[in-house]
Amino acid sequence: MNTMNTALSRGVFFSRGIAATVGRTPKIAVVLSGSGVYDGSEIHEASAILVNLSRYSADVKMYAPDKPQHHVINHIKGEEMQQERNVLVESARIARGKVDPLSQLLVEEHDAVVFPGGFGAAKNLCDYAIKQAECTLDKDVERIIKGFHSSGKPMGFTCIAPVLVAKALKGVEITV
């Protein structure tokens, strides 16, 4: 089995497992951090997550913080650009416009949450890219992770996004 099939089969297990647990179409929140690997959500990861969830008819709702991006990167040159962009507006590129402010994500309305990777997770959902272990989380990100954890609901994190759960939940062991 190639790497892509392995990744998809793991996602299939995640989707089927949630559906079996809730006994109905699962409601999954996907938290985006912009659009583009260097300053937002990694588009391939976000797309793979969304495609996989749609294959199992999950009811997916996307969210992103409504705030300025940490910075904007030219993805051809890898250089910072002198522009300002909004995380929610940039996330709408991946969500085809259907994205809500992260402040509106309620744990009780969802069966699971997934955080795609990309440097936006380390720059826009927290400041790990700048402060590493001393980082702070976006207040809504912290609220959501702690809420899903205390409710015993599944959470998924890809790429650099596991730093979010490592920071939010003290004394909890994560597998990367």
N, C-alpha and C positions, 0 to 999 in steps of 0.2 A: 504494500500500500504506500503510495507516495505521500509526501508531507501535506499537500493540499487535502487529499482524501482523509488523512488522519485528523487534520484540524477540523474538517467538516464533520467527521463522525463524532468527535468530541462535542462539537456544538449541537449535533443531533441528540446526543445523550442528554445534554443540558436542557434542551427544549422538551424532549419526551419526558424527562424526569420531572420537570415542573408541571407538565400537563397531567401526568399520572398523580402527582401530589395534590393538585388542586381539583382534579376531576372535571375540568372544563377548559375552555380556551384560556391559556395563561395570559395575564396582562404583564408585559415586560416594559420597564423603563430603560431607555438607553440614554446615557449622559454624554453629550458631545462637548468638545472644548475648542471649537473653531473648525477650520477646514484647511488641512495641509499638514504634513508630517512635522515640519520644522517649527510651526507656530500654532498648531491646532490639532484636531483629531487626525490620526493616520487614516487616510481615505480607504485604503485597501482593507484595513481591519474593520472599520466601521461598516463598510459595504458587505464584507463577508458575514459579519454578525447579523446585519439586517436581512440579507438574503436567506441565511440559515433559519432565522426566526420566522420569516415569511413562509418558508417551505413547510413548516409545521403549524401554520395558521395562528401563530401567536398574535395577540393584540398588542402591537408595539406603539409606544408613545415616546417621542424624543424630547429631550430637555437640554438646555445649556444656560450658563450664567449670562445675565444681561448686564455686561460690563465691558470696558475696554480690554482688548488683548494686551498681554505683557509687551509685545512688540510684533512687528510685521516683518516676515522674512521673504526675500525674493527666492523662490524655490529653484530657479535656474542657476543663480550665482551663489546662493547660500549666504547672502549678505543681508543685513538689516536695512529696511527701507524706512524713510521718514514719512510714515503714514500712521494714521490711527484707524483701527477697525474694531468692531464690536463682536464679542464672542458669539452672542446669540445670532446676530445677522450673518456671520460667517458660517455658523453651524447650519443655517437654513439652506446652504448650498448642498449639503449632504442630505438633509431632511426634506428636500424639495419644498421648502417653505413651511413644512408642518413641524415646527419646533416651539416649545413653550419655555418661558423663563424657569430656570432651575428652582427658584423660590416657590414655584407652584407644585413641585413634585411632592406628593403625599405618599408616605410609605404604605398606609392602609389601602390605597387604591391600586397597588401593584403586587404581583407575586414574586418578582425578582427584579434586579437591576444589573445593568452591564455598563462598564466604563471602558470604551475602546482606548487604545494607547495613542501615541503621538506625543510630541513634545508639549503640545497644548495641555496635556494632563499634568505635566510638571511645571508649566508656566502660567496657565490660566485657571486651573482647578486648585492649585497650590503654588508655592514658590520653591519647590524642591530643586529646580534647575539652577537656582541662585544660591539657596541656603543649605542644600542637602539635608542632613539630619536635623538641623535647627529650623526646618521649614514650618510654615503654618498652612493650614487648609482653608479654602473658601468655606465660610460658615455654613452654607447650604450643603456642600459636599460632606462636611463632617456630620451634620444633622442626619443626612440621608444614610450614610454608612452606619452610623450608630443605631439608627432606627431599624434598618434592615437586619442588622446583627442582633439587636435585642428582640426582634420579632421572629428570629430563626429563619428568615427568608434567604434564598440563595442570592449571591452576588458574584459577578464575573468581572475580572480585570485583565486587560491584555497589555503587553509591551511594558511600558514604564508605569502604567496605572496602578499596579500593586503597591507602589509607595504610598498611595492614598490610604489604603486600608491599614498598612503598617503604621502610619502616623496616627490614624483615628482610633485604633483599637490597641490600647496598651496591653502587653502581656499575651497577645494573640499570635499564634504561629501561622504564617502564611506559606503557601507553596508557590514558587515562581517557576 
